[in-house]
Amino acid sequence: MDTSEFKKSIIFTVAGMATYGSQGRFMKSILKKETGHVNAVLMAKGEHISEGFSRFDHFIHIIEGSASVQIDDNLFTLMAGECIIIPAHSKNTVSANERFIMISTIIKSGYE
């Protein structure tokens, strides 16, 4: 994963900024600060982000494709343009139903 931020004051498209890695997954930091981060995540069909547990709310916006998001015992299917907020302290898994691109945003404030 490249942890450097994108250059500021330039126009870019998330869909055109990266290619898939050797394992069908790519993550690029758009913004990374102590108070939170915004990442672009690209995944090939069948890839998934293993079950995680975040201490903070986690906003996901599907830019292209389709993904399944499991939050605790609830399963959601998100299509391009749709968003969901994974609540803090929830178990979650994100799986690619097809090739997809998402914006993942975590804000680390309000939980002090």
C-alpha atoms as one frame of an Amber mdcrd trajectory, in Angstrom:
protein
   0.000   0.000   0.000   1.249   3.453  -0.901   0.837   5.651   2.185   1.697
   8.973   0.560  -1.118  11.448   0.015  -2.330  12.681  -3.330  -1.109  16.039
  -4.521  -3.420  18.846  -3.504  -5.073  21.367  -5.827  -5.207  19.001  -8.802
  -8.189  17.380 -10.486  -8.265  13.584 -10.526 -10.722  10.726 -10.885 -10.709
   7.853  -8.434 -11.574   5.355 -11.176  -8.596   6.395 -13.279  -5.935   6.700
 -10.592  -4.753   3.147 -10.029  -4.534  -0.397 -11.283  -5.087  -3.635  -9.431
  -2.188  -5.164  -7.566  -0.919  -8.688  -8.075  -3.563 -10.042  -5.682  -6.467
  -8.145  -7.208  -6.476  -5.445  -4.547  -5.071  -1.918  -4.454  -5.307   0.786
  -1.801  -4.138   4.376  -2.164  -4.239   7.082   0.499  -5.968  10.224  -0.687
  -5.652  12.005   2.672  -3.993  10.693   5.820  -3.999  12.660   9.058  -3.861
  11.799  12.761  -7.580  12.582  12.952  -8.557  10.210  10.145  -7.968   9.139
   6.587  -9.560   8.818   3.152  -8.483   5.869   0.969  -9.389   4.655  -2.484
  -9.740   0.866  -2.527  -9.927  -1.210  -5.724 -10.743  -4.916  -5.532 -11.245
  -7.672  -8.101 -14.236 -10.015  -7.968 -13.899 -12.536  -5.139 -11.444 -10.453
  -3.093 -12.395  -9.369   0.404 -11.161  -7.376   3.337 -11.083  -9.779   6.257
 -13.370  -9.281   9.182 -12.314  -6.194  11.033 -13.334  -4.186  14.037 -13.011
  -0.419  13.950 -13.023   1.828  16.972 -14.463   4.590  14.764 -17.330   5.107
  12.316 -16.296   4.034   8.808 -17.925   5.629   5.731 -17.865   3.607   2.496
 -18.907   4.993  -0.911 -18.973   2.626  -3.892 -17.698   4.457  -6.981 -17.834
   1.586  -9.478 -19.049  -2.027  -9.365 -20.727  -3.850  -6.479 -19.709  -4.990
  -3.005 -21.185  -6.881  -0.074 -20.715  -5.314   3.338 -21.355  -7.404   6.434
 -21.914  -5.379   9.603 -22.274  -7.649  12.613 -25.129  -9.991  11.549 -26.479
  -7.796   8.731 -25.487  -8.200   5.065 -25.824  -5.282   2.622 -25.216  -5.174
  -1.133 -23.996  -1.812  -2.360 -24.009  -0.711  -5.995 -22.169   2.165  -7.676
 -23.209   5.470  -6.126 -24.407   3.935  -2.861 -22.896   4.565   0.574 -23.036
   3.062   4.047 -21.633   3.966   7.444 -20.216   1.102   9.459 -20.786   2.064
  13.091 -17.887   2.207  15.500 -17.300  -1.008  17.455 -18.963  -3.229  14.816
 -17.497  -6.347  13.221 -17.372  -5.906   9.466 -16.244  -7.510   6.217 -16.200
  -6.018   2.706 -16.324  -8.417  -0.284 -16.205  -7.737  -4.030 -19.260  -9.151
  -5.850 -17.562  -7.872  -9.011 -14.630  -5.564  -9.652 -15.278  -2.468  -7.585
 -13.805   0.809  -6.421 -14.726   2.466  -3.143 -13.813   5.488  -1.096 -13.189
   4.530   2.527 -13.244   7.337   5.103 -12.548   7.067   8.828 -12.734  10.108
  11.112 -11.016   9.560  14.446 -12.762  12.196  16.518 -15.785  12.268  18.763
 -14.751   9.095  20.571 -12.303  10.536  23.087
